[in-house]
């Protein structure tokens, strides 16, 4: 394919994902999904088929749809089920552009956590401060201190934990790097001068550790096999490399209790096998 425009590339990816996983694609689907005319849809399909390095999309004149040939190999995606499922779950680049418009034919229900909106007057200065290595003055609240309190921070990275946004920043009050929940800032953020603290100085951020996840030892062997397959473990282990400071958030996403053990191993399912080795990073 000769340097397709970004919009075309999105449509090519859509063509590939639908054809590969649903087994059929109509011109009408392409028209309805991207609000384009039939002529443009046919042009996209022809361009995509010319750019294939292996296999083809075959047109069934009776059923009036395209389907992948037996030797079809994806060129713009990796052929992973997660790519189609992310699109169906409204998490892919295609779906993010199209908004609420469904792009997959399969019946899919998605559970999403409530959005925690952040005012532009707060987020823009934070982004600018990160880009220009500057300090900002902003009010913050927490469960320990629910009254607004002024903080001067030097942010270096925005972090999505899977259910809410944080900003990692140097805190002048506490004289260390901390995580601040974006939705707990109050008012506007005022840009200040340059900061002498950057992400390169954040030891917990720059340190990488590995979480070693295994099935709960209290499970029966066949139950362990079920869990190992669920998580794609190799030799009964799943190793996850991550920044040390982000490890607690990943454990929360895995619903993994560390330091304590649930009474029912079927509820616990997995454990952190190397807890003692990395426990000081999980406080």
RASULHU-V230076 format. One record per backbone hydrogen bond with DSSP energy under -1.0 kcal/mol. NH is the residue of the N-H (numbers start at 0). CO is the residue of the C=O. Records with the same first field share a line. If there is no record, write none. Layout:
NH: CO + CO
This chain:
2: 0
8: 4
9: 5
10: 6
11: 7
12: 8
13: 9
14: 10
15: 11
16: 12
17: 13
18: 14
19: 15
20: 16
21: 17
24: 65
29: 25
30: 26
31: 27
32: 28
33: 29
34: 30
35: 30
40: 36
41: 37
42: 38
43: 39
44: 40
45: 41
46: 42
47: 43
48: 44
49: 45
50: 46
57: 66
59: 64
63: 59
64: 59
65: 24
66: 57
68: 55
71: 68
72: 53
82: 79
84: 80
85: 81
86: 82
87: 83
88: 84
89: 86
90: 85
95: 91
96: 92
97: 93
98: 94
100: 97
121: 118
122: 118
123: 119
125: 121
126: 122
127: 123
128: 124
129: 125
130: 126
131: 127
133: 128
134: 192
135: 152
136: 189
137: 150
138: 185
139: 148
140: 183
141: 144
148: 139
150: 137
152: 135
153: 169
155: 167
156: 167
158: 165
160: 163
165: 158
166: 179
167: 156
168: 177
169: 153
170: 175
171: 151
174: 170
175: 170
177: 168
179: 166
181: 164
183: 180
184: 181
185: 138
188: 120
189: 136
191: 134
194: 132
200: 197
201: 198
202: 200
205: 201
206: 202
208: 241
210: 239
212: 237
213: 270
215: 268
218: 215
223: 219
224: 220
225: 221
226: 222
227: 223
228: 224
229: 225
230: 226
232: 227
233: 236
236: 233
237: 212
239: 210
241: 208
243: 206
244: 203
245: 242
249: 245
250: 246
251: 247
252: 248
253: 249
254: 251
255: 250
266: 263
267: 263
268: 264
269: 267
270: 213
272: 211
274: 271
277: 273
278: 274
280: 277
281: 278
